[in-house]
Amino acid sequence: MASDLSMTAASHDPTGAMPTAADVMNKAVRTGSPYSTVLEVVLIFKQEDCGMVPIVEDGKPIGVVTDRDIALALAEHPDLVNKPASEIMSRDLVTVRPDTPLDQVVLKFANRGVRRLLVVDDSGFLVGIIAWADLAPHLPPRLTGQIVSDTVEQP
């Protein structure tokens, strides 16, 4: 898989250099705090047309709230909209560094079965997010399809 990506990524860059996470990440990231309510997170979903909001403390991610987290929490918390995001956030963060080569980013998506990756700098500060759609222009369609299949099939 990585060799397919290397050839494709190099063909998109006239210098032949491998694109990195920084080249494809979304830098305009809306975040919440551990004290943000679930309703505030849902409003960010709506305003930004996204399905994940990183929860940060002092600029560093400590968790994420996904649309799936909210859907699953609804059964347990009838008053969910007023709960703090920290009560339902996922704490198992999947991150890459800005200088991570794109082939390694693809492998991280495939191996961890996630739909989005957080990009953090060497100090742990959130600097961006990469979603599947951010990768698509840099990959052959067959490889994109394989990443989606691998992620959907995760237990």
Buried (B, 14 or more C-beta within 10 A) or exposed (E): BEEBBBEBBBEEEEEEEBBBBBBBBBEEBBBBBBEBBBEBBBBBBEEBEBBBBBBBEEEBBBBBBBBEBBEEBEEEBEEBBEBBBBBBBBEEBBBBBBEBBBBBBBBBBBEEBBBBBBBBBEEEEBBBBBBBEBBBEBBBEEBBEBBBEBBEEEE
